[in-house]
Amino acid sequence: MNNLDLNKGVQLSIIVAVLLISFSIFYQFVIKDRIKSAEQKADKIMDKIKRDTCLSSCDTDYMNNWNYNCKEFGLDKKEDGCTLPTYIAKDITENCRKCKEECLKVHPIK
């Protein structure tokens, strides 16, 4: 009877070991890969949000600078048709372009 109990114990140990190994392999190749894939997708989404936020900030600064200069010249806002002298308009536009370039450098499209 002891021999029979020992055989059952060995068989049970082998079954448990095979199940543990199977689960480990399943986790390594299925679960872990899905987690990694989900993390990569989340990182891409966050990068896009950061880049879009940065670009939007450049546009907001552009409009604020334009409108500020319009007021300085006693004119209405850009939305209302305010035009600025070329040297000021070029400077504001160039600053916006540089700002956007920096956004794309810091938050590149992957």
N, C-alpha and C positions, 0 to 999 in steps of 0.2 A: 504494500500500500504506500509506503514511503517513496518507493521508486515511481509509482504512478503519480503521486502528488508532485514530485520533483519534475517529471516530464511535463505536467500541466503548467507548472510554474515557469519552466523554460519556454514552452510554447507561448504562454501569455507574455513573457518578457520579449520574445522575438516579435510578436504581433505589435506590442506597444512601441518597440524600437522602430519597426517598419512604418508605423503610423506617424511617429515623430519625424522620421526622415522625410516621409512623403509631405507632411505639413511644411517642413522647413523648405523643401524644394518648391512647393507651391507658393509659399510666401515670397521666396527669393525671386522667382521668375514671373509671378503674376501680380501679387499685391504690391510689392516694392516698385515694380516697373510702372504700375498705374499711379502710385503715389508720386513717383518722380515726374511722370508725364503731367499730372495735375499741377504739381508745383511749377513746372516750366511754363504751363499755360497761364497760371496766375502771375508769374513773373513778367511774362510778355504783356499781359493786361495792365499790370501796374506801371511798366515802362511806358506804355502808350498813354496812360492817364497822366503820368508825370510830364511827358513830352507835350501833350495837348494843353496841359495847365500852363506850362512854361510859355508855349506859343501864344496862348490866349492872353497871358500877362503882357507879352510884347505888344500885342494889338491894343490892349487897354492903355498901356503907357503911351503908345503912339497917339491914340485919340486924345488922351489927357494932355499931352504936350502940345498937340495941334490946337486944341480948344483953349489952352492957357495962352498960347501965342496969339490966337485970334482975339481974345479979350484984351491982351496987351495993346493990340492995334485998334481996339474999339470995334471989333467986328463980331458977328455971330459965330456960332459953333460950326465946325466942319460939316456936320449933318445938315446945317441950314445953308450951305453953299459958301462958307468962308474960304477964301483963297489967301495964301500967305506969299510974301516975297520969295522968289526962287531960292535964295541962299538959306532961308530959314526952313522952307519946305524940304530942300535936299538934305539938310542936317537931320531933321526929324525922321525922314524916310530912311536915311543911312543908319541912324541909331536903331531903328526898328529892324532893319535887315541884319545888322550885327547881332542884335538880341536873338533873333530867330536862328542865326547860324550857331550861336552859343548853345541854344536849346538843343539843336540837333547834334551838336558835338557832345554835350553832357548826357543827352538821352537819345542815343542813336537808334535808328530803325533796324531791328534785328530780323 
